[in-house]
Amino acid sequence: MPQDKVYIVGVAPEGLSSLSPKLRRMVNQVDVVFGGERLLEMFPSLRGQKIAIRNNLDEVSSLIKANLGQKRMVVLASGDPGFYGIAKYLTDKLGKGVLEIIPNVSTMQMAFARIKESWDDTAFASVHSRPIEDIIDLVRANSKIGLFTDDKHTPGKVARTLLENGIENCQCYVCQDLGTEEECVIASDLLGLKNMEFSPLNIMILIRDAQKPGEITRTQQLMGYAEERFQKPATETGLITKTEVRAVSLAKLCLTKSSVVWDIGAGSGAVSIEASLLASEGSVFAIEKNSEAVAAINENIRRFGCHNVRVLQALAPDGIEELPAPGAVFVGGSGGNLGGILHVACRRLKPKGRIVINAATLETLHTAVDALKANGLVVDVTLVNVARSKDILNLTRFEALNPVFIITGRKGTETTSDQR
């Protein structure tokens, strides 16, 4: 075994017996063995120095660096070290060149085998030392979820958090102490789990039932919904961006998964909803003055499960100064104060961010272009003319929609690696 390599060895729940004879000999012959206390106890005949891994990963990586080329070292890890394991951390710290990773059966893999479910269509996450709230949108967006938990973020706490956020339609499995004599699989729903106690060694699997009437899951599509899919205010008309115009406007915004978006004059919230699906790890702020429109936005948030949208009832630019700085701003309505809105938006816009404005009149086009240029943004304009087919008896004709100017302002020169 070369001294200029560190071996990360995956250990299945069965412990020593899950390794081949060759691997057992290697682990027993090295000079230093790193691992969690539970894993180190599985190897009572270790000859080398034992160093427990707790909350001391920086110390562990420093020790490995200091001993490279001088001592033979092994890091013991649970299951597959590259699957929510220590391999990523050590790769980032030490580089790929000094590591050899030898995986074993993951406890997640075992858990799915125990409940006899496939796992190739599963979304995975960990609440190990991470906020449970981070998984809410993931659960909403997927029908099958595998979770790593810990002794603080237990399956019971996960269940309570999901219920508090309106998620109910889940079949739940908690697979405890897999591969040991205490192995146990608990099948229940979120209500049944919320007050239970569990072994700290567990995997939680959620299988969501069919969606509720009117609910749309994110696995269906990210954009391009017809106007009819959105709730609209009962007494207002025209408060929704047409599908084709919305698609071009979102393309001009160049959103990333982590974008912070302002939707000013949000109307029914169609742009906010689709922006939130595209910026699934970011935040969208829908600013709208009309109370009935705000009610419609909130209904669309519920209907589409877009809980990264925050609604602010205000007449912009009031209130937007306090919002997080955006990487993308869409202006669908301005309440007659487009210049004032753009003055604030341009100042708060992140470097390389974009502002997109929809305008139906030449006057609004003129105001938008002048305001963007006056604030130092690079401007381009696209005129969108859309005609939709319409059946007449056994014939088809086209019915034109109102043309819309899409004005785009760019703050500086963007690159493909921009984080908006």
Secondary structure, DSSP 8 states (H G I E B T S, - for coil): --TT-EEEEEE-TTGGGGS-HHHHHHHHH-SEEEE-HHHHHT-TT--SEEEE-SS-HHHHHHHHHHHTTTS-EEEEEES-TTSSSTHHHHHHHH-GGGEEEE----HHHHHHHHTT---TT-EEEE-TTS-GGGGHHHHHH-SEEEEE--SSS-HHHHHHHHHHTT---EEEEEEESTTSTT-EEEEEEHHHHTT----SSEEEEEEE-S--TT---TTT-SS---GGGS---TT--S-S--HHHHHHHHHHHT--TT-EEEEET-TTSHHHHHHHHHTTTSEEEEEE--HHHHHHHHHHHHHHT-TTEEEEES-TTTTGGGS---SEEEES--TT-HHHHHHHHHHHS-TT-EEEEEESSHHHHHHHHHHHHHTT-EEEEEEE--EEEEEETTEEEEEE---EEEEEEE-S---TT---
